[in-house]
Amino acid sequence: MKKLQGKHINLRALEPEDLEFLFKIENNEDFWEVSHTQQPFSKFLLKQYIENSHLDIYEAKQLRLIIEETSSKKLVGMVDLFNFNPQHQRAGIGIIISREFQQKGYAYEALEIVIKYSFSYLNLHQLYANILSDNEKSLSLFKKHSFKQIGIKKDWILSNGTFKNEILFQLIKN
């Protein structure tokens, strides 16, 4: 099995032709709450981001991968490693799946691939995720992959006039 390929999906680097998909995801206000976005992104800015996405994870301290369905080549989402810290062998992880592709196992498979890649290829010791307490789908997904809840940030995110708790999850390599 290739490092970033699963049974139904392939994780790959951003390509120039991904601009429309990236624009659609980044400007979808439904996702702003979890991405801490406060304003729309321009295509110009996203094009620049794609052009600079070739930077090595050790240089950029992040890695964004497109989740692509293997058979149809449809783009179903993205997975990010962020706050990459090789000294302490850790990184944050986030995943987003387009609404029309949710509940089909893509997030599960993508997370499985990235965990294996992070621990074996990047030699990380741990991954962590910050998940809003009302995001049941993500809570379930990360728990299924043995992430453990290690803390709660009370009233961490203000959304539509209401404060929400954010739960911190951690997966430490055995």
Backbone as JSON, one array per atom type, in Angstrom:
{
  "sequence": "MKKLQGKHINLRALEPEDLEFLFKIENNEDFWEVSHTQQPFSKFLLKQYIENSHLDIYEAKQLRLIIEETSSKKLVGMVDLFNFNPQHQRAGIGIIISREFQQKGYAYEALEIVIKYSFSYLNLHQLYANILSDNEKSLSLFKKHSFKQIGIKKDWILSNGTFKNEILFQLIKN",
  "N": [[0.84, -1.19, 0.0], [0.53, 2.19, -0.85], [1.86, 5.11, 0.8], [-0.01, 7.24, 1.15], [-2.44, 6.34, 0.23], [-5.55, 4.75, 0.26], [-8.13, 2.26, 0.48], [-10.44, 3.3, -0.74], [-9.91, 5.95, -1.13], [-7.57, 8.55, -1.99], [-4.95, 10.45, -0.76], [-3.67, 13.54, -1.55], [-1.36, 16.09, -2.7], [-2.1, 19.62, -2.98], [-3.26, 20.93, -6.08], [-3.06, 23.19, -8.92], [-5.55, 23.06, -10.28], [-7.33, 22.63, -8.25], [-8.35, 24.93, -7.25], [-11.07, 25.94, -7.44], [-12.46, 24.09, -5.84], [-11.18, 24.44, -3.35], [-11.84, 27.12, -2.93], [-14.61, 26.89, -2.69], [-14.84, 25.31, -0.33], [-13.38, 26.8, 1.63], [-14.85, 29.14, 1.72], [-17.31, 28.41, 2.6], [-19.62, 29.11, 4.84], [-20.65, 27.44, 6.78], [-18.53, 25.97, 7.69], [-16.87, 27.78, 8.91], [-16.93, 28.16, 11.67], [-15.44, 26.05, 12.81], [-13.02, 26.37, 11.57], [-12.13, 28.79, 12.33], [-12.47, 31.0, 10.74], [-13.19, 34.29, 9.62], [-13.85, 35.89, 7.56], [-14.5, 35.96, 4.0], [-12.38, 34.21, 1.64], [-10.39, 35.3, -1.06], [-10.15, 34.32, -4.53], [-7.71, 34.95, -5.6], [-5.99, 35.06, -3.34], [-6.21, 32.39, -2.46], [-5.17, 31.09, -4.67], [-2.51, 31.91, -4.52], [-1.87, 30.63, -2.13], [-2.07, 27.93, -2.93], [0.02, 27.92, -4.8], [2.17, 28.17, -3.09], [2.05, 25.86, -1.68], [3.81, 23.84, -2.09], [5.85, 23.88, -0.33], [7.92, 22.21, 2.0], [6.82, 20.2, 4.77], [8.42, 20.52, 6.99], [9.4, 23.03, 6.67], [7.14, 24.7, 6.24], [5.57, 24.04, 8.39], [3.11, 22.92, 8.3], [0.72, 20.82, 6.6], [-1.4, 20.35, 4.0], [-3.73, 18.22, 2.61], [-5.53, 16.96, -0.15], [-8.5, 15.09, -0.18], [-9.33, 12.57, -2.19], [-11.59, 10.71, -4.05], [-10.85, 7.48, -5.08], [-11.79, 5.95, -7.37], [-13.57, 7.66, -8.88], [-12.26, 10.07, -8.92], [-13.29, 12.27, -7.67], [-13.31, 15.15, -5.6], [-13.46, 15.04, -2.2], [-12.9, 16.17, 0.25], [-10.66, 17.63, 2.71], [-7.63, 17.2, 4.55], [-5.7, 18.29, 7.25], [-2.47, 18.72, 8.61], [-1.2, 20.57, 11.18], [0.57, 23.16, 13.02], [2.94, 21.74, 13.16], [5.52, 20.21, 14.84], [8.59, 19.24, 14.83], [10.61, 18.95, 16.73], [9.37, 18.28, 19.15], [7.9, 16.25, 18.23], [5.13, 16.3, 17.33], [1.83, 17.16, 16.11], [-1.03, 19.08, 15.16], [-4.25, 18.01, 14.03], [-6.72, 18.19, 11.53], [-9.83, 17.74, 9.86], [-11.96, 17.93, 7.05], [-14.96, 17.37, 5.4], [-16.82, 17.59, 2.46], [-20.28, 18.37, 2.5], [-21.97, 16.72, 0.89], [-20.59, 14.35, 0.79], [-20.35, 13.33, 3.29], [-20.64, 10.94, 5.99], [-19.98, 8.61, 4.64], [-17.76, 7.17, 5.07], [-15.36, 8.28, 4.25], [-13.96, 10.19, 5.81], [-13.2, 8.62, 7.98], [-11.45, 6.77, 6.76], [-9.52, 8.53, 5.69], [-8.47, 9.7, 8.02], [-7.36, 7.46, 9.22], [-5.31, 6.85, 7.38], [-3.7, 9.18, 7.55], [-2.9, 9.11, 10.22], [-1.29, 6.79, 10.29], [0.68, 7.59, 8.43], [1.72, 9.86, 9.74], [2.81, 8.78, 12.11], [4.57, 6.79, 11.2], [6.02, 7.69, 8.85], [6.53, 10.49, 9.23], [7.5, 10.34, 11.73], [6.2, 11.09, 14.1], [5.27, 11.49, 17.54], [2.9, 12.1, 18.69], [-0.49, 13.11, 17.98], [-2.9, 15.73, 17.93], [-6.23, 17.0, 18.42], [-8.68, 19.55, 18.18], [-11.95, 19.84, 19.06], [-15.25, 20.96, 18.72], [-17.67, 20.76, 21.3], [-20.27, 20.17, 20.49], [-20.06, 18.91, 18.09], [-20.84, 16.16, 17.11], [-20.32, 14.2, 15.11], [-17.55, 14.49, 14.5], [-16.46, 14.07, 17.05], [-17.14, 11.38, 17.47], [-15.76, 10.2, 15.3], [-12.99, 10.69, 15.9], [-12.77, 9.41, 18.36], [-13.22, 6.77, 17.57], [-10.82, 6.25, 16.41], [-9.14, 5.94, 18.5], [-8.35, 8.32, 19.78], [-7.95, 10.18, 22.74], [-9.85, 11.98, 25.1], [-8.52, 14.77, 26.64], [-8.9, 17.16, 27.83], [-10.99, 20.06, 28.43], [-11.79, 23.07, 26.95], [-13.37, 25.59, 28.29], [-16.17, 27.56, 27.27], [-14.94, 28.42, 24.85], [-15.23, 29.04, 22.11], [-16.98, 31.55, 20.48], [-20.03, 31.58, 19.02], [-22.53, 32.67, 17.0], [-23.52, 34.27, 19.1], [-23.4, 32.59, 21.28], [-21.42, 30.87, 23.63], [-19.23, 28.14, 23.16], [-17.93, 24.99, 24.22], [-14.68, 23.63, 23.69], [-13.2, 20.6, 22.95], [-10.25, 18.93, 23.76], [-8.4, 16.52, 22.18], [-6.15, 13.73, 22.1], [-3.75, 11.64, 20.6], [-1.45, 9.31, 21.31], [1.45, 7.77, 20.16], [1.92, 4.29, 20.35]],
  "CA": [[0.0, 0.0, 0.0], [1.26, 3.45, -0.87], [1.74, 5.83, 2.06], [-1.19, 8.11, 1.24], [-3.53, 5.76, -0.55], [-6.34, 3.75, 0.96], [-8.95, 1.39, -0.36], [-11.41, 4.08, -1.5], [-9.46, 7.34, -1.3], [-6.17, 8.9, -2.17], [-4.62, 11.77, -0.23], [-2.65, 14.1, -2.44], [-1.03, 17.51, -2.57], [-2.93, 20.58, -3.72], [-2.9, 21.2, -7.47], [-3.72, 24.42, -9.38], [-6.94, 22.84, -10.67], [-8.13, 22.5, -7.03], [-8.73, 26.27, -6.81], [-12.52, 26.07, -7.25], [-12.83, 23.28, -4.68], [-10.66, 25.13, -2.18], [-12.66, 28.32, -2.8], [-15.92, 26.45, -2.2], [-14.71, 24.85, 1.06], [-12.93, 27.88, 2.52], [-15.86, 30.18, 1.8], [-18.55, 27.83, 3.1], [-19.78, 29.64, 6.2], [-20.93, 26.33, 7.7], [-17.26, 25.46, 8.22], [-16.09, 28.86, 9.52], [-16.87, 28.0, 13.12], [-14.36, 25.14, 13.19], [-11.75, 26.81, 10.98], [-11.85, 30.11, 12.9], [-12.5, 31.96, 9.64], [-14.1, 35.39, 9.91], [-14.18, 36.59, 6.33], [-14.25, 35.13, 2.82], [-11.07, 34.21, 0.98], [-10.45, 35.59, -2.5], [-9.49, 33.32, -5.37], [-6.32, 35.38, -5.73], [-5.28, 34.63, -2.14], [-6.16, 30.94, -2.46], [-4.23, 30.7, -5.74], [-1.18, 32.09, -3.94], [-1.71, 29.56, -1.15], [-1.78, 26.71, -3.69], [1.35, 28.06, -5.38], [3.17, 28.0, -2.03], [1.8, 24.62, -0.95], [4.9, 22.91, -2.36], [6.82, 23.95, 0.76], [8.05, 21.02, 2.82], [6.17, 20.31, 6.07], [9.41, 20.98, 7.96], [9.55, 24.47, 6.45], [5.84, 25.39, 6.38], [4.97, 23.61, 9.66], [1.76, 22.43, 8.04], [0.54, 20.04, 5.38], [-2.81, 20.2, 3.62], [-3.9, 17.2, 1.59], [-6.86, 16.78, -0.73], [-9.06, 13.74, -0.11], [-9.87, 12.31, -3.52], [-12.12, 9.36, -4.23], [-9.96, 6.79, -6.01], [-12.4, 5.53, -8.63], [-14.16, 8.75, -9.66], [-11.37, 11.24, -8.82], [-14.03, 13.38, -7.08], [-12.71, 15.73, -4.41], [-14.45, 14.9, -1.15], [-12.56, 16.94, 1.43], [-9.26, 17.95, 2.96], [-7.1, 16.89, 5.88], [-4.56, 19.16, 7.55], [-1.58, 18.64, 9.75], [-0.82, 21.95, 11.46], [1.43, 23.32, 14.2], [3.9, 20.65, 13.1], [6.67, 20.5, 15.69], [9.46, 18.06, 14.78], [11.4, 18.85, 17.97], [8.56, 17.58, 20.15], [7.28, 15.16, 17.48], [3.68, 16.39, 17.42], [1.12, 18.03, 15.18], [-2.49, 19.1, 15.23], [-4.88, 17.42, 12.85], [-8.1, 18.59, 11.27], [-10.38, 17.12, 8.65], [-13.23, 18.5, 6.61], [-15.56, 16.61, 4.3], [-17.96, 18.29, 1.86], [-21.56, 17.85, 3.01], [-22.54, 15.64, 0.06], [-19.78, 13.14, 0.92], [-20.27, 12.93, 4.69], [-21.28, 9.68, 6.4], [-19.7, 7.56, 3.65], [-16.51, 6.5, 5.45], [-14.17, 8.95, 3.73], [-13.23, 10.8, 6.92], [-12.61, 7.53, 8.74], [-10.31, 6.24, 6.01], [-8.5, 9.58, 5.6], [-7.83, 9.83, 9.32], [-6.54, 6.26, 9.38], [-4.11, 7.0, 6.54], [-2.85, 10.26, 8.07], [-2.31, 8.64, 11.47], [-0.18, 5.89, 9.92], [1.71, 8.42, 7.79], [2.32, 10.73, 10.75], [3.61, 8.01, 13.06], [5.65, 6.01, 10.57], [6.84, 8.46, 7.93], [6.98, 11.76, 9.85], [8.06, 9.96, 13.02], [5.58, 11.84, 15.19], [4.94, 10.77, 18.76], [1.51, 12.34, 19.03], [-1.37, 13.99, 17.22], [-3.98, 16.27, 18.76], [-7.35, 17.61, 17.69], [-9.58, 20.41, 18.95], [-13.27, 19.57, 18.49], [-16.35, 21.57, 19.47], [-18.42, 19.75, 22.06], [-21.52, 19.81, 19.83], [-19.74, 18.28, 16.81], [-20.94, 14.73, 17.41], [-19.68, 13.38, 14.07], [-16.1, 14.52, 14.69], [-16.15, 13.42, 18.33], [-17.23, 9.95, 17.23], [-14.69, 9.82, 14.39], [-11.69, 10.66, 16.57], [-12.82, 8.35, 19.38], [-13.08, 5.48, 16.87], [-9.4, 6.09, 16.1], [-8.45, 5.86, 19.8], [-7.98, 9.59, 20.38], [-8.47, 10.29, 24.1], [-10.16, 13.33, 25.57], [-7.59, 15.12, 27.71], [-9.28, 18.41, 28.44], [-12.08, 20.86, 27.87], [-11.62, 24.52, 27.0], [-14.72, 26.1, 28.56], [-16.57, 28.8, 26.61], [-13.77, 28.72, 24.03], [-15.62, 29.56, 20.81], [-18.21, 32.31, 20.44], [-20.7, 31.3, 17.75], [-23.91, 33.16, 16.99], [-23.88, 34.81, 20.4], [-23.34, 31.56, 22.31], [-20.11, 30.27, 23.82], [-19.19, 26.68, 23.06], [-16.73, 24.34, 24.72], [-13.85, 22.91, 22.73], [-12.6, 19.45, 23.62], [-8.92, 18.6, 23.27], [-8.14, 15.09, 22.05], [-4.74, 13.42, 21.86], [-3.4, 10.26, 20.28], [-0.01, 9.11, 21.51], [1.94, 6.55, 19.52], [2.28, 3.2, 21.28]],
  "C": [[0.87, 1.24, 0.0], [0.95, 4.22, 0.4], [0.43, 6.61, 2.2], [-2.36, 7.63, 0.4], [-4.23, 4.69, 0.27], [-7.12, 2.91, -0.03], [-9.87, 2.2, -1.27], [-10.96, 5.51, -1.79], [-7.96, 7.42, -1.48], [-6.0, 10.28, -1.53], [-3.49, 12.32, -1.07], [-2.45, 15.58, -2.17], [-2.01, 18.37, -3.36], [-2.37, 20.79, -5.12], [-3.59, 22.49, -7.9], [-5.19, 24.23, -9.74], [-7.87, 22.64, -9.46], [-8.67, 23.85, -6.54], [-10.23, 26.39, -6.53], [-13.0, 25.29, -6.03], [-12.4, 23.97, -3.39], [-11.49, 26.39, -1.89], [-14.02, 27.97, -2.2], [-15.85, 26.07, -0.72], [-14.39, 26.03, 1.99], [-13.98, 28.97, 2.69], [-17.25, 29.65, 2.19], [-18.69, 28.23, 4.57], [-20.13, 28.56, 7.22], [-19.66, 25.81, 8.36], [-16.46, 26.53, 8.98], [-15.92, 28.69, 11.02], [-15.68, 27.13, 13.53], [-13.01, 25.57, 12.63], [-11.31, 28.19, 11.49], [-11.73, 31.18, 11.81], [-13.52, 33.04, 9.96], [-14.5, 36.18, 8.68], [-13.86, 35.7, 5.13], [-12.82, 35.26, 2.31], [-11.27, 34.51, -0.5], [-9.78, 34.46, -3.27], [-8.02, 33.66, -5.55], [-5.49, 34.87, -4.55], [-5.14, 33.11, -2.1], [-5.22, 30.4, -3.55], [-2.79, 30.83, -5.23], [-0.87, 30.98, -2.93], [-1.34, 28.25, -1.86], [-0.37, 26.76, -4.27], [2.45, 27.86, -4.35], [3.02, 26.68, -1.27], [2.88, 23.56, -1.21], [5.94, 22.9, -1.24], [6.76, 22.67, 1.6], [7.39, 21.25, 4.18], [7.14, 20.83, 7.13], [9.64, 22.49, 7.85], [8.24, 25.22, 6.74], [5.18, 25.12, 7.72], [3.51, 23.19, 9.52], [1.75, 21.64, 6.73], [-0.95, 19.89, 5.14], [-2.87, 19.21, 2.46], [-5.35, 17.15, 1.13], [-7.26, 15.31, -0.56], [-9.82, 13.51, -1.41], [-10.37, 10.87, -3.59], [-11.32, 8.68, -5.34], [-10.61, 6.51, -7.36], [-12.9, 6.69, -9.49], [-13.27, 9.99, -9.75], [-12.11, 12.47, -8.28], [-13.31, 13.85, -5.81], [-13.76, 15.73, -3.31], [-14.15, 15.72, 0.1], [-11.07, 17.22, 1.51], [-8.89, 17.5, 4.38], [-5.83, 17.73, 6.06], [-3.78, 18.65, 8.73], [-1.1, 20.07, 9.96], [-0.04, 22.02, 12.77], [2.42, 22.16, 14.31], [5.14, 21.04, 13.88], [7.58, 19.27, 15.71], [10.3, 17.88, 16.04], [10.65, 18.02, 19.01], [7.71, 16.47, 19.53], [5.75, 15.14, 17.62], [3.13, 17.31, 16.35], [-0.37, 17.99, 15.51], [-3.04, 18.5, 13.95], [-6.32, 17.9, 12.75], [-8.56, 17.98, 9.96], [-11.72, 17.76, 8.33], [-13.7, 17.73, 5.37], [-16.74, 17.43, 3.77], [-19.25, 17.59, 2.28], [-22.07, 16.65, 2.21], [-21.77, 14.32, 0.17], [-19.67, 12.67, 2.37], [-21.03, 11.64, 4.92], [-21.09, 8.55, 5.39], [-18.37, 6.85, 3.93], [-15.25, 7.19, 4.98], [-13.33, 9.56, 4.85], [-12.52, 9.73, 7.74], [-11.34, 7.02, 8.06], [-9.18, 7.26, 5.91], [-7.75, 9.72, 6.91], [-6.91, 8.64, 9.59], [-5.22, 6.38, 8.61], [-3.17, 8.05, 7.13], [-2.2, 9.86, 9.39], [-1.1, 7.75, 11.17], [0.98, 6.67, 9.32], [2.45, 9.26, 8.83], [3.25, 9.96, 11.69], [4.77, 7.27, 12.41], [6.57, 6.87, 9.73], [7.38, 9.76, 8.53], [7.59, 11.55, 11.23], [7.49, 10.79, 14.18], [5.29, 10.91, 16.36], [3.47, 10.94, 19.12], [0.83, 13.28, 18.05], [-2.42, 14.51, 18.19], [-5.03, 16.92, 17.87], [-8.18, 18.42, 18.66], [-10.96, 20.31, 18.31], [-14.34, 20.23, 19.36], [-17.22, 20.49, 20.1], [-19.74, 19.36, 21.41], [-21.3, 19.17, 18.45], [-19.67, 16.76, 17.0], [-20.23, 13.84, 16.39], [-18.17, 13.34, 14.25], [-15.69, 13.85, 15.99], [-16.13, 11.91, 18.14], [-16.07, 9.46, 16.36], [-13.35, 9.68, 15.12], [-11.65, 9.62, 17.68], [-12.64, 6.97, 18.75], [-11.62, 5.2, 16.52], [-8.53, 6.18, 17.35], [-7.88, 7.18, 20.32], [-8.65, 9.67, 21.75], [-8.73, 11.75, 24.44], [-9.24, 13.64, 26.74], [-7.93, 16.46, 28.37], [-10.43, 19.09, 27.74], [-11.72, 22.33, 28.05], [-13.02, 25.11, 27.11], [-14.96, 27.42, 27.84], [-15.5, 29.31, 25.65], [-14.11, 29.43, 22.72], [-16.95, 30.3, 20.94], [-18.83, 32.14, 19.06], [-22.16, 31.73, 17.85], [-24.39, 33.59, 18.37], [-23.84, 33.82, 21.55], [-21.91, 31.02, 22.4], [-20.22, 28.76, 23.8], [-17.87, 26.18, 23.65], [-16.0, 23.66, 23.57], [-13.13, 21.8, 23.49], [-11.26, 19.14, 22.95], [-8.72, 17.09, 23.33], [-6.68, 14.86, 21.69], [-4.62, 11.93, 21.55], [-1.89, 10.13, 20.39], [0.37, 7.75, 20.94], [2.33, 5.52, 20.57], [3.73, 2.83, 21.16]]
}
